[in-house]
Amino acid sequence: MLPLRRTNWLPSVFNDFFGNEWIEKSNSANPAVNILESDKAYIVEVAAPGLTKDDFHIDLHDDNHLEVSMEKRAEKKEGDEKKFLRREFSYMNFRQSLLLPDNVDCEKIDAAVKDGILTINIPKRKEEEKESAPKQINIH
């Protein structure tokens, strides 16, 4: 499973110093993403503190691209008398596409948000199982 990389023409000092330029460092505006693999599944974890399942949208496209997007807007509530001198987190959005390997069971992909982490479970299929049409992934 490969995240679709965004090219960064300006490498970080940390990457240059330690010689690990092959590791793409996450932008502070984007949540951290973990990708794990077991014998039976791939698991994608997205750091999502303060977000709910309604803030996320997950789509699986025909070309085996799994797209995870998030949008969160801070809405002004009636009676909210806060006067911000500076406000940087009133709106957040995020979009990440992952190229899935051919051995995934697209029909059984599911996702859940718990304790500030969006977890997407992508089961591997047995070789004899066929792929089916693309679908939208529901978040529990």
C-alpha positions as CSV (number, residue, x, y, z in Angstrom):
1,M,0.0,0.0,0.0
2,L,1.5,3.3,-1.1
3,P,0.6,6.8,-0.1
4,L,0.6,9.1,-3.1
5,R,3.5,11.3,-2.4
6,R,3.6,15.0,-2.7
7,T,6.9,16.3,-3.9
8,N,8.7,18.5,-1.5
9,W,11.6,20.4,-3.2
10,L,12.9,21.8,0.1
11,P,14.2,18.9,2.3
12,S,14.1,19.4,6.0
13,V,17.3,20.0,8.0
14,F,16.4,16.9,10.1
15,N,16.3,14.7,7.0
16,D,19.5,16.0,5.6
17,F,21.4,15.7,9.0
18,F,20.3,12.1,9.7
19,G,20.4,10.9,6.1
20,N,16.8,9.6,6.1
21,E,15.5,11.6,3.1
22,W,13.5,8.5,2.0
23,I,11.1,9.2,4.9
24,E,8.6,11.8,4.1
25,K,8.0,14.0,7.1
26,S,4.4,15.0,7.7
27,N,3.4,18.6,7.3
28,S,2.2,20.1,10.6
29,A,-1.1,21.0,8.9
30,N,-1.8,17.3,8.0
31,P,-2.6,14.6,10.6
32,A,-0.1,11.8,11.1
33,V,-0.9,8.6,9.2
34,N,0.2,5.1,10.2
35,I,0.0,2.1,7.9
36,L,0.3,-1.4,9.4
37,E,0.2,-4.8,7.8
38,S,-0.7,-8.2,9.2
39,D,-1.3,-11.6,7.6
40,K,-5.0,-10.8,7.2
41,A,-5.3,-7.0,6.7
42,Y,-3.8,-3.6,6.2
43,I,-4.7,-1.0,8.8
44,V,-4.5,2.7,8.2
45,E,-4.6,5.0,11.3
46,V,-5.1,8.7,11.0
47,A,-4.6,11.0,14.0
48,A,-7.9,12.8,14.5
49,P,-8.1,14.4,17.9
50,G,-11.4,16.2,18.4
51,L,-12.9,15.0,15.2
52,T,-16.0,12.7,14.7
53,K,-17.0,10.3,12.1
54,D,-19.1,13.0,10.5
55,D,-15.9,15.0,9.8
56,F,-14.5,12.3,7.5
57,H,-15.3,11.0,4.1
58,I,-13.7,7.8,2.6
59,D,-14.1,6.8,-1.0
60,L,-12.7,3.8,-2.9
61,H,-12.2,4.5,-6.6
62,D,-12.1,2.1,-9.6
63,D,-8.4,2.4,-9.9
64,N,-7.8,1.0,-6.4
65,H,-7.2,4.5,-4.9
66,L,-8.6,4.9,-1.3
67,E,-9.2,8.5,-0.7
68,V,-9.5,9.8,2.9
69,S,-10.7,13.4,3.4
70,M,-11.6,15.4,6.4
71,E,-13.1,18.8,6.8
72,K,-13.8,20.6,10.1
73,R,-15.2,24.1,10.4
74,A,-15.5,25.9,13.7
75,E,-19.0,27.4,13.8
76,K,-19.8,30.4,15.9
77,K,-22.4,29.6,18.5
78,E,-25.0,32.0,19.7
79,G,-23.8,33.6,22.9
80,D,-20.2,32.9,22.1
81,E,-18.5,36.2,23.1
82,K,-14.9,35.2,22.6
83,K,-12.7,37.8,21.0
84,F,-9.9,36.2,19.1
85,L,-6.7,38.2,18.6
86,R,-5.4,35.4,16.4
87,R,-7.3,32.3,15.2
88,E,-5.6,29.6,13.2
89,F,-7.7,26.5,13.8
90,S,-11.2,27.6,12.8
91,Y,-11.1,25.5,9.6
92,M,-9.2,22.3,8.9
93,N,-9.1,20.1,5.8
94,F,-7.1,17.1,4.8
95,R,-7.0,14.8,1.8
96,Q,-4.8,11.7,1.4
97,S,-5.0,9.1,-1.3
98,L,-3.5,5.6,-0.9
99,L,-2.9,3.2,-3.8
100,L,-4.2,-0.2,-2.6
101,P,-2.5,-3.4,-3.6
102,D,-4.3,-5.9,-5.7
103,N,-4.8,-8.4,-2.8
104,V,-7.4,-6.3,-0.8
105,D,-11.0,-7.3,-0.3
106,C,-12.7,-4.0,-1.3
107,E,-16.2,-5.2,-0.1
108,K,-15.0,-5.7,3.5
109,I,-13.2,-2.4,4.1
110,D,-14.6,-0.6,7.2
111,A,-13.6,2.3,9.3
112,A,-14.2,3.7,12.8
113,V,-13.3,6.7,14.8
114,K,-12.3,6.1,18.5
115,D,-10.2,7.9,21.0
116,G,-9.0,10.5,18.4
117,I,-7.9,8.0,15.8
118,L,-9.6,7.1,12.5
119,T,-8.9,3.4,11.9
120,I,-9.5,2.0,8.4
121,N,-9.4,-1.8,8.3
122,I,-8.6,-3.1,4.8
123,P,-8.8,-6.9,4.8
124,K,-6.7,-9.0,2.4
125,R,-8.6,-11.3,0.0
126,K,-7.8,-14.8,-0.8
127,E,-6.5,-15.4,-4.3
128,E,-9.7,-17.1,-5.5
129,E,-11.9,-14.1,-4.4
130,K,-12.9,-11.6,-7.1
131,E,-12.9,-7.8,-6.9
132,S,-16.2,-6.0,-7.1
133,A,-17.5,-2.5,-8.0
134,P,-16.2,0.6,-6.1
135,K,-18.1,1.7,-3.1
136,Q,-18.2,4.4,-0.4
137,I,-16.8,3.3,3.0
138,N,-19.1,3.9,6.0
139,I,-17.5,5.2,9.2
140,H,-18.8,3.7,12.5
